[in-house]
Amino acid sequence: MAESCLLYYITDRTAFPGDEVSRCRRLLEKIREAAIAGVDYIQLREKDLPIRDLESLAREAVSVIRGMAQTRTALLINSRTDVALAVQADGVHLRSDDVSPQEVKRMWQWKCGPGSPARQLSPRDPLIAVSCHSPAEVTQAAAQSATFSVFGPVFEKKDAHPSGLNLLHQACQANIPVLALGGITLSNARSCLEAGAAGIAAIRLFQENDIAEIVERLHQQR
């Protein structure tokens, strides 16, 4: 079992009630709550948003996180490297069929390299997470120098067959941290860590609960 438990909150503003303004405000409150609680990574996953609206929301999320003292939380933008660079995020989260981590790094270095004003704005080495659905995809993500992979769904997802703990264990043999996703609860999180996962990724587990309490109880699973 990993000595520490990495935690990854994946956002979904559409799960909140109210109009778009209310949903975005509630989401930013959750992002602040997650940063205060010490969540390691947050993925801004609002992939249905038009690009301008996504960039605006991402800027607000960056402002929320960076406006806090002594936070270690990193913000990743779902799939959009251009938005991540524009808002000075910490990195990106890639789909399994997305561009490769090497392509992201080339774009990042080109934007942030010598002679580029952007070098003052974004980290030189982006964090890159990759969604994986098989051990082979995790191995590929590791070979392509991703920072970590998110493997799932481990337990359940309404439109996909669960992978289960055995495949999670196989995926965790790759030379990269693997975070378990899909139907993760406080009662089954420990089994994921025992299978070799470096941490837990979730939407509902964080978004529908008191994040500070969830973080404390997940850290007790180590």
C-alpha angles and dihedrals in degrees: 000000000000116000090228133030117229113211126209122187113199113199130228113174091179089073090068121086125242136043126323094271092052092047093051092047091051091048092053089050089054091049090053090047091052093049092049090050092053102250106172100218138016122195115205096213102171092134095160092065120103110252095254092050091047091051091049092050091045091053090052091049091051090049092051093051098040092044090067123085119243100358120155095191116126124206120220124187119221110251097321110108090171092058092045090055094043094054097037094245121168097246148306141279113224130204117234089254095042130108114297124265088245090059090050091050092049091052091045094049092046091053095040102033130109114311095018119116088214090070087082092052110047133039113266092229113046124212107241123195121185128201110230131185101182138034088249091059090050090051089050092050089052092049089051092054099249115169094231141336132233111218125198169303086292099170112007148343124169095233100034138055113248116252095213133212096289093061090043089055091050091049091052091062089076119100095255136077111267122204119201119233136180128064093359114168135169089259097055102031093091091057089057092052090047088053088059104267115151091213151328131280121192148151106197097033090063103026098049097044143050099283096206090057092046092050092050093049094046091051088053088060092072 
